[in-house]
């Protein structure tokens, strides 16, 4: 997963290491990748991955299950550590990593690097070897999506002149909350984006009234827990009686979280 180092430098300082790595990894999946030829080599009891890295390329590596040897054979690299400081390496040099290590490195010049992994069974199936060496990307990509939505949410609040710290107590205030006045095809459950959310319990067709969100000025769980998303599948709509309903914009599958655009919800809330 590759890009220019400026993208790392421009990330918000509020993000920690894991959030920065996950956010960029998520972003990289939709970007054109720089070609870095990878050669697989085998020596007795060892599996060696040799990578050619063009100059001015930033690489975010996979999370490794085991410690391994990283060797710089040609060129100059800049290693970005978890605490943020950067360390230059000039070939030839090497480092020994620990389990859970994830490399973020910038190629100052064209470089040739390799990682050396134990292969006591003399396995030759690359997919099997990679499955043993690397953690899966699902958790990383999921965290990246959460960070992306969080940043977009913060920007949306900023655009509306809303202080998030001041808004949070109002959102969490229970004095205006009431239960659902009946049965609806949703429930409150863990959100992939933030805390709790509204989750579809069954298929919901586009254009359906999912549940009431506000009744006589009181918020139901749909009004309290519907999270903001950059790609909403529902929206708030004021009914003829003046209450606010949660309406589906798309077909929604069971288990999917119901997301709304808070910018639109704010406008609905301002209507008399």
Backbone as a ProteinNet text record, in pm:
[ID]
protein_1_A
[PRIMARY]
XXXXXXXXXXXXXXXXXXXXXXXXXXXXXXXXXXXXXXXXXXXXXXXXXXXXXXXXXXXXXXXXXXXXXXXXXXXXXXXXXXXXXXXXXXXXXXXXXXXXXXXXXXXXXXXXXXXXXXXXXXXXXXXXXXXXXXXXXXXXXXXXXXXXXXXXXXXXXXXXXXXXXXXXXXXXXXXXXXXXXXXXXXXXXXXXXXXXXXXXXXXXXXXXXXXXXXXXXXXXXXXXXXXXXXXXXXXXXXXXXXXXXXXXXXXXXXXXXXXXXXXXXXXXXXXX
[TERTIARY]
86.2	0	89.6	78.9	181.8	126.6	202.5	163.1	279.6	258.5	361.4	364.5	481.8	496	416.6	385.3	307.4	172.7	116	-12.2	0.3	115.2	138.5	156.1	235.3	262.6	136.8	41.5	-78.2	-191.2	-170.8	-275.3	-293.1	-416.3	-440	-352.9	-298.1	-212.1	-290.4	-422.3	-504.2	-507.9	-471.1	-474.1	-350.5	-369.9	-254.6	-196.9	-90.7	-21.6	-115.4	-188	-276	-382.3	-435.4	-538.3	-482.2	-361.6	-298.7	-274	-216	-186.1	-314.9	-416.5	-542.4	-611.7	-610.8	-676.6	-611.1	-477.6	-409.3	-428.5	-424.3	-446.1	-583.8	-684.1	-819.7	-824	-755.6	-753.6	-681.2	-573.4	-490.8	-567.6	-665	-737.9	-812	-841.9	-913.4	-820.5	-690.8	-593.9	-512.6	-458.8	-366.9	-236	-186.4	-67.9	59.8	165.4	296.3	348.4	404.4	455.9	584.1	582.2	699.6	719.2	802.4	821	863.4	792.8	819.1	869.4	983	1041.6	1039.6	994.5	992.8	1112.2	1191.1	1306.3	1302.5	1359.5	1362.7	1505.9	1545.9	1671.9	1640.5	1732.6	1707.5	1650.1	1523.5	1457.5	1413.8	1422.7	1389.5	1301.1	1213.3	1134.5	1171.9	1214.2	1265.7	1180.4	1134.4	1055.5	1141.7	1171.7	1260.9	1180.2	1186.8	1101.4	1184.6	1153.1	1215.3	1120.3	1171	1088.2	1136	1051.5	1090.6	1110.4	1198.2	1220.7	1090.7	1080.4	966.6	837.1	848.7	732.3	719.9	601.1	572.4	503.6	552.7	494.9	441.9	318.3	262.6	255.1	331.5	337.1	221.7	211.3	112.4	159.5	65.6	99.2	153	269.8	334.3	300	273.2	242	366.7	480.5	604.7	715.5	815.2	932	1008.9	1077.2	1150.8	1264.9	1352	1465.1	1428.6	1453	1436	1573.9	1606.3	1738.8	1726.5	1803.7	1812.3	1938.3	1920.2	2032	2088.2	2001.3	2044.1	1959.8	2021.1	1946.4	1934.6	1846	1824.8	1676	1644	1505.9	1494	1373.1	1340.9	1231.5	1261.3	1166.2	1091.7	957.5	874.7	833.5	875.5	848.1	713.1	666.8	536.2	527.5	640.1	637.8	650.8	657.6	659.7	796.3	903	1034.6	1077.6	1166.8	1209.3	1357.5	1388.6	1525.6	1569.7	1683.3	1734.5	1817.8	1806	1884.8	1951.9	2080.7	2157.5	2208.4	2193.3	2236.7	2389.5	2437.4	2358.5	2327	2205.9	2168.3	2051.3	2022.2	1910.5	1855.8	1728.8	1666.5	1594.8	1577.4	1504.1	1376	1261.2	1132.4	1075.1	965.6	893.7	755	687.2	550.4	459.6	373.1	284.3	341.2	464	528.9	461.6	448.9	397.1	487.6	547.9	646.3	581.4	622.1	589.9	723.6	753.5	885.9	875.3	962.7	966.9	1098.6	1091.3	1212.1	1268.7	1383.1	1450	1507.7	1561	1612.3	1547.7	1572.5	1534.3	1601.3	1526.9	1580.3	1545.2	1627	1602.9	1607.9	1496.1	1487.5	1432.4	1459.5	1405.1	1371.7	1272.3	1239.2	1264.3	1315.4	1354.3	1269.8	1201.8	1107.6	1144.4	1135.9	1160.4	1060.5	1108.4	1022.2	1067.5	1050.1	1103.7	1040.3	918.4	851.9	883.2	964.4	998.7	873.3	774.7	652.5	684.7	614.1	634.6	506.8	396.5	271.1	270.9	277.1	290	170.3	48.7	-70.3	-66.6	-23.8	-14.3	92.3	204.1	311.1	264.9	199	153.6	46.4	-39.7	-142.9	-80.5	33.3	103	180.4	235.1	321.3	242	132	61.5	-73.1	-108.3	-244.1	-337.6	-465.5	-561.9	-583.9	-632.6	-646.5	-782.4	-875.6	-1011.4	-1017.4	-949.7	-954.9	-890.9	-781.5	-712.8	-802.8	-866.6	-954.1	-1076.8	-1129.4	-1246.3	-1213	-1097	-1055.3	-1034.8	-978.2	-958.3	-1088.8	-1191.3	-1323	-1380.9	-1360.5	-1409.9	-1341.6	-1210.5	-1135.5	-1181	-1201	-1247.7	-1380.7	-1475.5	-1606.5	-1595.4	-1506.7	-1488.7	-1434.3	-1338.9	-1282.1	-1385.4	-1464.2	-1568.4	-1674.7	-1706.8	-1804.5	-1753.5	-1625.7	-1567.5	-1566.7	-1537.2	-1536.7	-1677.4	-1775.2	-1914.1	-1958.5	-1922.9	-1957.8	-1888.7	-1762.3	-1687.5	-1752.8	-1795.9	-1861.1	-1989	-2055.3	-2180.8	-2158	-2030.3	-2000.9	-2043.5	-2041.1	-2085.8	-1966	-1960.5	-1854.1	-1890.5	-1806.9	-1839.2	-1845.9	-1756.7	-1757.2	-1884.5	-1934.5	-2058.7	-2179.8	-2169	-2280.9	-2299.1	-2190.6	-2197.7	-2292.3	-2286.6	-2381.7	-2527.1	-2553.5	-2690.4	-2738.3	-2648.4	-2683	-2710.8	-2628.8	-2637.8	-2740.5	-2798	-2899.5	-3020.4	-3058.1	-3166.7	-3303	-3305.3	-3430.8	-3536.3	-3492.9	-3590.5	-3603.4	-3562.4	-3564.7	-3682.3	-3744.2	-3855.5	-3833.2	-3893.7	-3880.9	-3961.2	-3934.9	-4018.7	-4162.4	-4259.8	-4400.3	-4459	-4376.5	-4424.3	-4305.8	-4333.4	-4229.7	-4185.4	-4053.2	-3997.2	-3881.2	-3844.5	-3745.7	-3601.1	-3578	-3443.4	-3420.4	-3294.4	-3259.3	-3132.6	-3107.5	-2986.1	-2875.9	-2762.9	-2652.8	-2519.6	-2410	-2275.7	-2259.6	-2200.5	-2177.2	-2033.2	-2011.2	-1874.5	-1812.6	-1893.9	-1844.6	-1822.6	-1921.9	-1909.4	-2008.4	-1958.7	-2043.8	-2157.2	-2280.4	-2400	-2464.7	-2540.6	-2610.1	-2742.9	-2815.3	-2941	-2912.7	-2946.2	-2913.3	-3041.6	-3040	-3156.8	-3171.4	-3291.2	-3318	-3371.8	-3417	-3474.5	-3458.1	-3482.5	-3469.4	-3562.8	-3509.6	-3588.3	-3583.2	-3697.2	-3702.8	-3680.6	-3623	-3601.3	-3734.6	-3734.1	-3855.2	-3946.3	-3903	-3987.1	-3969.2	-4073.6	-4062	-4004.5	-3882.2	-3814	-3867.4	-3875.8	-3922.4	-3938.8	-4019.6	-4024.8	-3894.7	-3846.2	-3722.8	-3750.1	-3855.5	-3893.7	-4046.4	-4100.7	-4246.1	-4275.9	-4351.1	-4388	-4265.8	-4156.2	-4034.9	-3946.2	-3986.2	-3907.1	-3836.4	-3712.1	-3635.6	-3655	-3684.6	-3687.7	-3544.8	-3521.4	-3387	-3337.3	-3428.6	-3387.1	-3334.5	-3392.3	-3345.5	-3219.1	-3200.7	-3083.3	-2961.9	-2979.5	-2864.6	-2833.8	-2913.9	-2880.9	-2754.5	-2648.1	-2518.9	-2507.1	-2414.6	-2384.4	-2293.4	-2318.7	-2232.6	-2216.9	-2100.6	-2076.3	-2156.3	-2201.3	-2287.5	-2414.6	-2506.3	-2625.8	-2718.6	-2783.2	-2885.3	-3025.4	-3033.9	-3163.2	-3156.9	-3273.1	-3277.7	-3394.9	-3385.5	-3494.6	-3594.6	-3722.4	-3827.2	-3938.2	-3983.6	-4090.4	-4225	-4306.1	-4437.1	-4540.3	-4659.9	-4768.3	-4807.9	-4785.3	-4819.9	-4710	-4597	-4487.6	-4382	-4403.2	-4301.3	-4194.3	-4086.4	-3978.6	-3967	-3962.8	-3952.6	-3819.2	-3774	-3652.7	-3695.1	-3655.1	-3697.2	-3576.7	-3591.8	-3481.2	-3462.8	-3338.4	-3305.2	-3272.3	-3227.7	-3189.2	-3246.3	-3238.4	-3267	-3159.7	-3199.9	-3106.6	-3115	-3001.3	-2995	-2993.1	-3040.2	-3032.6	-2888.5	-2868.8	-2735.9	-2665	-2716.1	-2653.6	-2691	-2599.3	-2629.4	-2705.1	-2802.3	-2879.2	-2801.1	-2763.1	-2682.4	-2756.6	-2742.5	-2805.6	-2699.1	-2733.5	-2647.9	-2694	-2611.2	-2651.1	-2677.7	-2613.7	-2638.7	-2785.7	-2838.7	-2980.6	-3066.5	-3022.6	-3100.1	-3106.5	-2994.8	-2996.6	-3100.9	-3107.5	-3203.4	-3346.9	-3372.9	-3507.4	-3542.4	-3443.5	-3467.7	-3497.4	-3443	-3467.1	-3605.2	-3666.6	-3796.4	-3900.7	-3987.1	-4091.2	-4209.4
-118.2	0	122.9	207.4	304.8	443.8	547	683.9	777.2	906.9	1004.9	1032.8	1062.3	1082	1201.6	1297.1	1413.4	1372.8	1262.2	1218	1177.3	1122.2	1088.9	1216.4	1310.5	1433.9	1518.1	1508	1591.7	1532	1413.9	1354	1434.5	1441	1516.6	1466.5	1559.7	1522.9	1452.4	1463.9	1400.2	1248.4	1196.8	1052.3	986.4	868.6	793.7	709.6	637.5	559.1	461.3	381.1	280.7	344.6	457.9	525.9	582	638.2	690.5	579.4	469.3	357.4	301.4	281.8	224.4	317.6	447	543.3	544.3	550.1	549.9	416.6	307.5	176.4	171.4	223.2	226.8	314.3	429.1	519.4	457.5	385.7	329.3	228	161.3	56.8	111.4	241.4	300.9	380.7	370.2	448.5	359	420.3	348	325.1	203.8	166.5	181.3	227	232	90.1	61.7	-73.1	-96.9	-199.6	-241.8	-391.2	-428.6	-570.8	-652.3	-763.7	-852.2	-986.1	-1029.5	-1157.9	-1250.9	-1374	-1474.9	-1567.8	-1585.7	-1675.6	-1773	-1886.9	-1990.3	-2038.4	-2042.3	-2104.3	-2207.1	-2288	-2397.6	-2344.3	-2380.3	-2339.6	-2195.2	-2123.8	-1981.5	-1945.3	-1849.1	-1788.5	-1640.6	-1591	-1455.3	-1377.3	-1260.5	-1171.2	-1049.6	-1032.2	-924.7	-820	-694.8	-589.5	-474.2	-431.2	-312.4	-194.7	-86.8	27.2	151.5	212	336.3	450.1	543.2	659.6	737.8	805.2	889.8	809.5	688.3	602.4	571.1	582	544.6	408.9	319.4	185.3	161.3	114.2	64.5	-86.7	-156.2	-301.4	-367.4	-497.6	-575.7	-598.2	-625.3	-661.6	-804.7	-824.9	-956.1	-1034.5	-1162.1	-1248.5	-1284.4	-1287.5	-1332.8	-1229	-1232.9	-1149.8	-1199.3	-1109.1	-1147	-1048.7	-1083.6	-998.2	-913.6	-781.8	-690.3	-641.3	-654.2	-616.3	-516.1	-408.4	-311	-342.8	-382.6	-426.5	-313.8	-222.8	-109.5	12.4	131.8	255.9	308.1	408.4	474.8	476	441	439.8	523.9	575.2	648	570.7	518.6	438.4	528.3	522.7	600.8	510.8	546.1	463.6	498.4	411.1	429	558.9	603.8	727.6	851.2	830.9	943.4	983.7	943.7	985.8	903.4	958.9	896.7	862.2	746.3	696	657.6	713.2	684.2	557.5	482	361.3	368.1	334.7	329.8	187.5	135.2	-2	-12.9	-126.6	-240.6	-223.5	-259.6	-254.9	-349.1	-379.1	-468.1	-440.1	-479.8	-471.8	-604	-635.8	-754.8	-708.2	-751.7	-705.7	-803.7	-761.5	-844.5	-877.4	-979.6	-1009.7	-888.2	-868.1	-753.9	-631.8	-643	-528.5	-492.6	-361.4	-311.3	-197.3	-214.6	-117.2	-5.2	118.3	234.4	294.4	291.8	329.8	413	511.5	599.5	578.7	558.3	538.1	672.9	707.9	833.1	821.5	703.2	671.5	540.9	501.7	366.2	269.8	169.7	80.1	-64.4	-153	-297	-349.3	-407.9	-457.1	-598	-671.1	-805.8	-836.8	-923.1	-975.8	-1126.1	-1177.1	-1317.6	-1386.1	-1494.3	-1561.6	-1710	-1764.4	-1908.3	-1990.1	-2097.2	-2185.5	-2330.2	-2378.1	-2510.7	-2625.3	-2607.5	-2714.6	-2709.8	-2611.1	-2592.8	-2573.3	-2502.9	-2472.6	-2386.6	-2412.3	-2333.8	-2262.6	-2287.2	-2222.9	-2081.3	-1980	-1841.3	-1799.6	-1837.8	-1798.3	-1855	-1979.8	-2039.8	-1969.6	-1938	-1869.5	-1731.7	-1657.7	-1523.7	-1528.8	-1630.7	-1645	-1669.7	-1738.6	-1764.4	-1642.1	-1565.9	-1453.1	-1330.2	-1300.2	-1173.6	-1190.2	-1088.5	-1077.9	-1039.8	-1078	-1037.2	-886.3	-828.4	-683.3	-631.6	-722.2	-679	-578.6	-608.8	-519.1	-384.2	-387.6	-264.8	-177.2	-238.6	-163.3	-112.5	-192.9	-150.8	-27.8	-29.5	86.5	207.1	184.9	293.9	359.2	276.9	330.5	412	364.2	437	572.6	574.1	699.5	796.4	744.9	829.9	895.6	816.3	870.5	971.3	944.2	1035.4	1170.1	1165.8	1289.6	1368.3	1295.4	1362.2	1422.6	1352	1401.7	1529.4	1527.4	1645.8	1764.5	1738.6	1845.4	1899	1808.8	1850.3	1941.7	1906.1	1990.3	2126.2	2123.4	2247.6	2337.8	2277.5	2354.4	2420.5	2357.1	2411.7	2497.6	2516.5	2597.8	2534.5	2400.2	2326.7	2272.5	2297.7	2246.3	2104.6	2007.1	1867	1840.3	1901.9	1880.5	1934.8	2045.4	2102.2	2022.7	1959.9	1882.9	1749.6	1687.8	1553.3	1542.4	1632.6	1620.4	1630.9	1711.6	1724.8	1595.2	1528.7	1401.9	1293.9	1293.4	1187.9	1218.2	1337.6	1374.5	1280.8	1215.5	1118.1	1178.2	1306.4	1366.6	1375.6	1373.1	1383.1	1252	1140.9	1012.5	926.3	858.3	768.1	638.5	528.6	403.5	410.3	314.8	302.6	275.2	336.7	314.1	189.7	94.2	-26.9	-108.2	-205.2	-290.6	-235.9	-229.4	-178.6	-269	-269	-364.9	-327	-268.7	-226.7	-252.7	-248.2	-258.7	-177.3	-146.5	-75.2	-178.1	-160.5	-255.2	-188	-261.6	-205	-150.9	-32.8	30.8	12.5	-6	-11.6	127	231.1	368	434.5	419.8	488.8	432	377.5	334.2	243.6	290.3	216	279.9	199.5	249.7	178.7	217.7	153.1	50	-76.2	-187.4	-248.2	-280.1	-342.9	-486.1	-521.2	-655.9	-745.4	-684.6	-758.1	-672.9	-728.7	-647.4	-526.7	-411.9	-288.6	-235.9	-215	-167.9	-17.3	27	169.5	243.9	359.3	440.2	403.9	311.1	268	360.1	371.4	436.5	332.6	354.2	256.3	260.4	382	398.9	547.2	582.3	723.1	760.2	881	928	1029.9	1108.9	1208.7	1220.4	1208	1215.3	1320.6	1423.6	1530.8	1587.5	1604.4	1663	1566.5	1440.5	1340.3	1247.5	1210.9	1124.2	976.7	898.8	753.3	702	570.8	518.2	553.2	562.6	598.6	741.2	830.4	967.7	982.2	893.1	900.5	830.4	714.5	632	622.6	686.2	684.1	765.7	701.1	766.9	835.4	930.7	1000.5	914.4	914.3	843.2	923.2	911.6	986	928.6	804.3	742.5	693.1	785.9	748.8	656.8	566.1	479.4	515.3	624.8	670.7	821	881.1	1022.5	1051.4	1164.3	1209.7	1287.6	1269.9	1340.3	1379	1503.5	1548.9	1500.9	1445	1393.4	1504.9	1473.3	1571.7	1617.8	1533	1568.1	1648.1	1667.1	1744.3	1661.3	1529	1442.4	1414.6	1350.3	1318.6	1167.2	1119.9	976.7	945.2	822.7	774	696.6	745.5	688.4	628.3	507.6	442.5	504.9	527.6	579.7	468	354.5	239.6	113.3	2.6	-127.4	-153.2	-199.8	-221	-366.4	-432.1	-573.3	-591.6	-705.9	-734	-726.6	-664.2	-650.8	-523.6	-452.5	-327.5	-214.5	-122.2	-8.2	98.2	159	268.1	397.4	463.5	584.6	700.5	817.6	937.5	1045.4	1146.4	1263.7	1366.8	1392.2	1484.5	1625.6	1663.3	1795.8	1809.6	1705.8	1706.9	1697.9	1614.9	1599.6	1731.9	1808.5	1938.2	2031.3	2028	2114.5	2074.3	1944.3	1895.5	1939.1	1930.7	1966.9	2114.8	2199.4	2342.6	2383.4	2296.2	2330.7	2338.9	2434.5	2450.1	2362.4
0	0	0	-103.2	-128.8	-156.7	-120.1	-148.9	-121	-134.3	-104.3	45.5	99.9	243.9	294	204.6	246.6	304.9	256.1	310.1	456	493.7	634.4	715.6	663.4	735.7	755.9	664.1	670.2	753.2	809.6	892.2	1021.2	1074.8	1198.8	1313.1	1388.7	1501.9	1612.2	1609.5	1712.4	1698.6	1581.5	1559.4	1618.1	1680.5	1728.1	1614.4	1644.3	1541.4	1470.7	1548.4	1488.7	1400.4	1444	1366.4	1236.5	1241.2	1119.8	1018.9	1066.4	977.3	917.2	1001.6	953.9	855.1	884	795.6	657.6	654.3	524.8	453	527.2	464.4	399.5	468.5	413.1	288.4	292.2	177.8	58.6	85.4	-21.8	-105.7	-43.8	-115.1	-236.5	-236.2	-348.4	-440.2	-417.5	-494.4	-587.3	-691	-778.7	-704	-711.5	-635	-718.5	-653.1	-717.3	-735.5	-852	-879	-799.9	-716.7	-639.6	-663.1	-761	-793.2	-671.5	-649.7	-537.1	-588.5	-537	-574.5	-453.6	-475.7	-369.5	-389.1	-282.8	-290.5	-172.7	-196.3	-93.4	-74.3	50.4	88	195.7	227.7	321.6	453.7	479.8	603.6	608.3	493.7	492.8	373.5	395.7	288.5	284.8	169.5	156	56.7	99.9	14.7	-18.7	-146.7	-190.9	-268.4	-222.5	-275.3	-329.4	-452.4	-511.5	-492	-431.2	-393.7	-467.1	-550.9	-618.3	-517.8	-551.8	-466.9	-446.6	-331.1	-295	-283.5	-232.6	-209.5	-61.3	-9.1	129.6	129.4	210.7	219.5	360.5	367.1	492.9	480	560.4	552.5	625.8	607.9	681.7	825.1	913.9	1051.2	1049.8	1108	1108	1234.3	1216	1330.5	1410	1344.2	1407.1	1385.9	1472.6	1450.7	1327.9	1260.7	1140.6	1116.5	1022.3	987	865.3	874.4	761.2	720.5	594.1	545	431.3	438.8	330.4	250.9	125.1	41.9	-43.9	-86.2	-168.6	-133.8	-140.9	-126.7	15.4	29.9	158.3	191.7	315	362.9	488.1	509.3	630.9	701.5	820.6	897	994.5	990.4	1081.8	1197.8	1318.5	1436.5	1498.7	1587.2	1650.9	1729.8	1786	1864.4	1776.8	1643.9	1551.7	1501.4	1570.9	1523.7	1403.5	1323.6	1198.8	1205.2	1150.9	1155.5	1015.4	974.2	841.8	838.6	728.4	708.5	571.3	569.5	444.6	426.1	306.4	278.9	291.3	340.8	391.2	539.8	579.4	719.9	741.6	869	897.6	1036.5	1058.1	1189.8	1215.5	1342.8	1384.1	1450.6	1400.8	1452.7	1554.8	1618.1	1714.1	1659	1713.4	1668.7	1681.8	1582.6	1582.6	1513.7	1463.1	1400	1267.7	1243.7	1116.8	1071.4	955.6	909	829.2	860.9	779.3	738.3	608.2	561.6	433.8	421.9	305	232.7	101	20.8	-20.8	33.6	-2.6	-143.7	-174.8	-308.1	-353.5	-478.4	-518.4	-422	-377.7	-274.4	-305.8	-253.2	-259.9	-117.7	-72.2	65	65.1	172.4	183.1	328	344.9	476.3	473.6	584.6	593.1	699.7	660.8	749.6	762.2	884.9	901.4	820.1	759	679.2	701.7	825.4	860.2	782.3	731.2	656.5	507.1	465.8	323.6	237.6	292.6	219.1	97.2	-15.8	-137.7	-183.6	-114.7	-149.3	-89.7	-176.8	-131.2	-46.7	-86.9	-11.2	130.2	144.3	277.5	361.1	298.4	371	417.8	328.9	365.5	473.5	470	573.3	709.9	712	837.7	884.8	791	824.9	866.8	793.8	812	881.4	961.8	1013.9	898.9	909.6	807.2	815.8	706.2	697.5	746.4	778.6	808.7	923.9	1034.9	1150.1	1118.2	1041.2	1002.7	916.7	817.3	727.5	801.5	894.9	972.3	1056.2	1122.1	1200.7	1110.2	991	896.9	856.3	834.4	798.8	914.1	1037	1153.8	1166.3	1145.7	1155	1046.6	925.6	815.9	850.5	900.1	934.4	1048.4	1143	1255.4	1208.6	1115.9	1062.9	982	901	823.5	915.2	1023.6	1120.1	1186.7	1226.6	1290.3	1194.6	1067.1	968.2	945.5	943.3	925.3	1039.1	1164.1	1278	1268.6	1226.6	1211.3	1107.5	995.7	889	938	1036	1089.7	1214.4	1250.6	1367.7	1497.9	1501.8	1620.4	1695.6	1825.8	1910.6	1955.2	1917.9	1947.1	2096.7	2174	2318.5	2381.5	2327.7	2380.3	2335.5	2214.9	2161.2	2232.1	2274.9	2331.9	2450.6	2549.5	2662.3	2617.9	2513.7	2464.8	2401.6	2327.8	2264	2368.2	2474.4	2574.8	2684.2	2682.9	2781.9	2770	2879.6	2876.9	2913.2	2945.4	2992	2881.8	2754.1	2644.3	2567.7	2630.7	2560.8	2607.9	2510.4	2538.5	2462.2	2505.4	2430	2299.7	2210	2091	2134.4	2068.1	2104.7	2039.9	2003.3	1937.5	1887.5	1799.1	1743.8	1607.9	1587.3	1462.9	1420	1290.6	1239.1	1268.7	1386.2	1423.9	1572.2	1611.1	1752.1	1776.6	1902.4	1939.9	1963.1	1893.5	1907.1	1883.3	1900.6	1880.5	1738.5	1728.1	1599.4	1556	1426.2	1373.1	1366.6	1384	1371.4	1506.3	1595.6	1723.4	1824.5	1932.1	2041.9	2000	2024.6	1987.7	1865.7	1792.6	1674.8	1657.3	1553.2	1518.3	1409.9	1437.6	1349.3	1292.3	1162.7	1099.9	1149.5	1195.7	1243.7	1132.7	1024.9	911.9	786.9	668.5	547.1	550.3	507.4	502.6	359.7	298.3	160.1	153.2	42.5	21.2	26.7	90.5	100.2	215.4	300.4	412.7	533.3	611.9	742.1	838	880	964.7	1107.3	1161.3	1299.3	1327.1	1426.2	1466.8	1537.1	1510.4	1573.2	1683.3	1665.4	1766.2	1768.9	1888.6	1906.5	2012.6	1972.9	2065.7	2137	2061.1	2117.1	2191.8	2203.7	2274.3	2174.3	2203.8	2114.8	2147.9	2046.6	2061	2041.4	2057.5	2027.9	1887.2	1789.3	1653.2	1649.4	1728	1734.2	1816	1912.9	2000.5	1940.9	1877.3	1842	1692.1	1606.4	1463.4	1441.3	1396.8	1379.1	1243.8	1238.5	1113.4	1027	895.8	802.1	674.6	611.5	487.5	371.3	385.9	284.9	353.9	385.7	463.2	385.1	457	396.1	446.7	524.1	576	599.3	624	655.7	747.6	818	902.2	816.2	844.8	770.7	867.1	856.5	944.9	891.2	977.2	938.4	937.4	887.8	882.9	1022.6	1122.1	1260.5	1329.1	1259.6	1317.1	1385.1	1396.3	1452.3	1346	1386.1	1292.9	1279.6	1155.5	1127.1	1059.5	1076.9	1011.6	887.3	769.7	642.1	570.2	514.7	443.5	305.7	267.5	135.1	37	90.2	8.7	70.9	-1.4	60.4	165.2	282.5	393.1	437	444.1	480.1	631.8	681.2	825	874.5	988.5	1046.1	1006.5	903.9	860.8	955.7	976.7	1062.2	983.2	1048.8	989.2	1010.5	900.7	907.5	841.7	900.4	845.2	828.3	748.3	732.8	835.4	935.7	1042	988.7	877.9	821.9	784	721	685.7	811.5	907.4	1031.6	1107.5	1106.9	1174.4	1111.2	978.7	909.2	942.5	947.1	982.3	1124.8	1213.8	1352.8	1370.7	1280.7	1290.7	1239.3	1160.3	1103.9	1215.6	1205	1308.5	1277.5
[MASK]
++++++++++++++++++++++++++++++++++++++++++++++++++++++++++++++++++++++++++++++++++++++++++++++++++++++++++++++++++++++++++++++++++++++++++++++++++++++++++++++++++++++++++++++++++++++++++++++++++++++++++++++++++++++++++++++++++++++++++++++++++++++++++++++++++++++++++++++++

